[in-house]
Amino acid sequence: MSFQAELENWAEGMDYCAVPVPAEITEALGTKGPVLVLARVNDSAPFQVSLFPVGGGQHYIRIKAKVRKETRVKIGDRIKISITVLDRAQVDIPEDFMNELQAANAEASFQLLSPGKRNFMVRRINEAATPKTRAKRIQEALAAAQGEA
């Protein structure tokens, strides 16, 4: 699915931008809750994000600073958004995190977490900007899998 929309400043004083998802797309999704998608802005590399509900049956999609910088878009620009709905149950676990889960015998425990929680943790790991942050997030996800978080 794809659409065009204006990039909006979502939170005054913060670097948080989003675009409204057209009502016909929200209706086609069949839910008023969060929806995990693979998105593209203009011709950007695909990135994983959730369409978030804002009430009244409407969703928005956040466009992170990294994507805005890559695509050279700013608040007020009209942008093309392409989305593919992802299956929340399908979580591709990064090799370094899987090694930690296996070493701690926590792989089964991780799989018992809700799909949304697993996806959130893996996305945070994958979005870490530095190796130190990635290692910290892996340890946080491991603790959650072991019921310590």
C-alpha positions as CSV (number, residue, x, y, z in Angstrom):
1,M,0.0,0.0,0.0
2,S,1.2,3.5,-0.6
3,F,0.0,7.0,-0.1
4,Q,1.2,10.6,0.0
5,A,1.0,12.9,3.1
6,E,2.6,15.9,4.6
7,L,5.3,15.4,7.2
8,E,4.1,16.9,10.5
9,N,5.8,18.0,13.7
10,W,4.2,15.5,16.1
11,A,5.5,16.8,19.4
12,E,6.4,20.5,19.9
13,G,9.9,21.0,21.1
14,M,10.9,17.4,20.2
15,D,12.4,15.9,17.1
16,Y,9.4,13.7,16.5
17,C,7.7,13.8,13.1
18,A,4.9,11.7,11.7
19,V,2.4,11.5,8.8
20,P,-1.3,10.7,9.0
21,V,-2.4,7.4,7.4
22,P,-5.4,7.9,5.1
23,A,-8.7,6.6,6.5
24,E,-9.1,4.1,3.6
25,I,-5.8,2.4,4.5
26,T,-6.8,2.2,8.2
27,E,-10.1,0.7,7.1
28,A,-8.3,-1.8,4.9
29,L,-6.1,-2.9,7.8
30,G,-9.2,-3.8,9.8
31,T,-7.9,-2.7,13.1
32,K,-7.7,0.4,15.3
33,G,-4.7,-0.9,17.1
34,P,-0.9,-0.7,16.3
35,V,0.1,-2.3,13.1
36,L,3.7,-3.5,12.4
37,V,4.9,-2.5,8.9
38,L,7.9,-2.4,6.7
39,A,7.9,1.2,5.4
40,R,9.7,3.3,2.8
41,V,9.8,7.1,2.5
42,N,10.1,8.2,-1.1
43,D,13.0,5.9,-2.2
44,S,14.5,5.2,1.2
45,A,15.8,1.9,2.4
46,P,12.9,-0.1,4.1
47,F,12.6,0.3,7.8
48,Q,10.4,-1.4,10.4
49,V,7.9,0.7,12.3
50,S,4.4,0.5,13.8
51,L,1.4,2.5,12.6
52,F,0.2,4.0,15.9
53,P,-3.5,4.7,16.6
54,V,-4.4,8.3,17.6
55,G,-8.1,7.8,18.2
56,G,-11.2,8.1,16.0
57,G,-10.0,5.2,13.9
58,Q,-6.9,7.1,12.6
59,H,-3.3,6.0,12.5
60,Y,0.0,7.9,12.1
61,I,3.4,6.6,11.1
62,R,6.5,8.0,12.8
63,I,9.4,9.1,10.5
64,K,12.6,9.0,12.5
65,A,15.3,11.6,12.1
66,K,17.7,9.1,10.5
67,V,15.1,8.4,7.7
68,R,14.3,12.1,7.3
69,K,18.1,12.9,6.9
70,E,18.6,10.0,4.4
71,T,15.7,11.2,2.3
72,R,16.3,14.9,2.8
73,V,12.7,15.6,3.9
74,K,11.6,18.2,6.5
75,I,8.4,19.2,8.2
76,G,5.8,20.4,5.7
77,D,7.2,18.3,2.8
78,R,4.7,16.1,1.0
79,I,6.2,12.6,1.0
80,K,5.4,9.2,-0.5
81,I,5.0,6.4,2.0
82,S,4.9,2.7,1.0
83,I,4.0,0.1,3.6
84,T,3.9,-3.6,3.8
85,V,2.1,-5.1,6.8
86,L,4.3,-7.6,8.7
87,D,3.2,-10.6,10.7
88,R,3.9,-9.8,14.3
89,A,4.5,-13.5,15.0
90,Q,7.4,-13.6,12.6
91,V,10.5,-12.2,14.5
92,D,13.9,-12.5,12.9
93,I,16.3,-12.7,15.8
94,P,19.8,-11.3,15.2
95,E,22.6,-13.8,15.4
96,D,24.4,-12.0,18.4
97,F,21.1,-11.9,20.4
98,M,20.3,-15.6,19.5
99,N,23.8,-16.6,20.8
100,E,23.1,-14.9,24.1
101,L,19.6,-16.5,24.4
102,Q,21.1,-19.9,23.7
103,A,24.0,-19.4,26.1
104,A,21.5,-18.5,28.8
105,N,19.1,-21.3,27.8
106,A,16.4,-18.6,27.4
107,E,15.4,-19.1,23.8
108,A,12.1,-20.8,24.7
109,S,11.3,-18.1,27.3
110,F,11.8,-15.4,24.7
111,Q,9.4,-17.2,22.3
112,L,6.8,-17.1,25.1
113,L,6.7,-13.3,25.1
114,S,4.0,-11.6,23.1
115,P,4.9,-11.1,19.4
116,G,4.7,-7.4,19.8
117,K,7.1,-7.4,22.7
118,R,9.6,-9.7,20.9
119,N,9.4,-7.4,17.8
120,F,9.9,-4.3,19.9
121,M,13.0,-5.7,21.6
122,V,14.6,-6.9,18.4
123,R,13.9,-3.6,16.7
124,R,15.6,-1.7,19.6
125,I,18.6,-4.0,19.2
126,N,18.8,-3.5,15.5
127,E,18.4,0.3,15.8
128,A,21.3,0.7,18.3
129,A,23.7,3.3,17.0
130,T,26.8,2.0,18.7
131,P,28.1,-1.5,19.7
132,K,27.9,-0.5,23.3
133,T,24.2,0.4,23.1
134,R,23.5,-2.8,21.1
135,A,25.2,-4.9,23.8
136,K,23.2,-3.1,26.5
137,R,19.9,-3.7,24.6
138,I,20.7,-7.4,24.1
139,Q,21.3,-7.7,27.8
140,E,18.0,-5.9,28.5
141,A,16.1,-8.2,26.1
142,L,17.8,-11.3,27.7
143,A,16.7,-10.1,31.2
144,A,13.1,-9.6,29.9
145,A,13.1,-13.1,28.4
146,Q,14.3,-14.5,31.7
147,G,11.5,-12.7,33.6
148,E,14.0,-10.3,35.3
149,A,12.8,-7.1,33.6
